[in-house]
């Protein structure tokens, strides 16, 4: 594979220009660093043994390669594919400069311990709405009764963390659907539900590495059941909408899948698989995912709300879900 080393211009001219802008943006993405909480003996590495993975939704030019090696004070860059590189021996102390550069050029970055591999994990857990799929299902269901704007406003406030009680948020939204023909659920699935970019590739790569898959959602079983069959997912957990005589009653049956339930489901699934949560990856976009992400070893914020980007190990703002595969 091709490698790039820093040249004089990259170390001085390019680096100096970027540093002038280092105070433009705040610290984000939990420092953009993925380091094992309890690294196995196999990964006895020092803080200096870090790779910097840079990803782009478009082909990454060689000019970026050279500048990023210099900016990260790395030894060289290895091409992962046309859209990604790995900078070896990167300096974590350069995170602020890298954050500015990547934000300016719409790149995603992550510091990852050298030697980590995807097969070290045993489970990838993911949220559904706005993570595995591009839509918020409840908002689209509400569109069929003319209430999308009202429901979407509650959804957005809840995902940003402005509404602290998810149970209340969901109950309020579902109540607005009372009397809607249940056929609207099928129409949402057939006409509006789309997988997020890179979803199928990410799942295929995870399965090939031996990971099991968990879809855990504050959404509805109507959709998670269909996605489980369609994508070959191993486990799912979601809320059940009550339907009587072909109509939504405006009620949810059983325990609501909130942040605590999501975290508990991840722990229970790990126990069922005989692994520790330190071998789990969790992916999400909203505040309802934070507790689940905190339980997992690696947390990925996918096109997420600011509060989630701040807490996650890694943030994908531009690339697809298959960006997970390029980290290792």
Secondary structure, DSSP 4 states (H G I P E B T S, - for coil): --EE---HHIIIIIHHHHHTTTTSS---GGGGEE--TT--GGG---TT-EEEEEEESSPPPHHHHHHHHHHHT-SEEEEEETTEEEEET--GGGHHHHHHHHHHTTEEEEEEETT--GGG--EEEE-IIIIIBSS-HHHHHHHTTT-HHHHHHHHHHHHTTSS--HHHHHHHHHHTTTT-BTHHHHHHHHHT--BPTTHHHHHHHHHHTT-EEEEEEEEEHHHHHHHHHHHT-SEEEEEEEEEETTEEEEEEESS---HHHHHHHHHHHHHHHT--GGGEEEEESSGGGHHHHHHSSEEEEES--HHHHHHSSEEESSS-TTHHHHT-
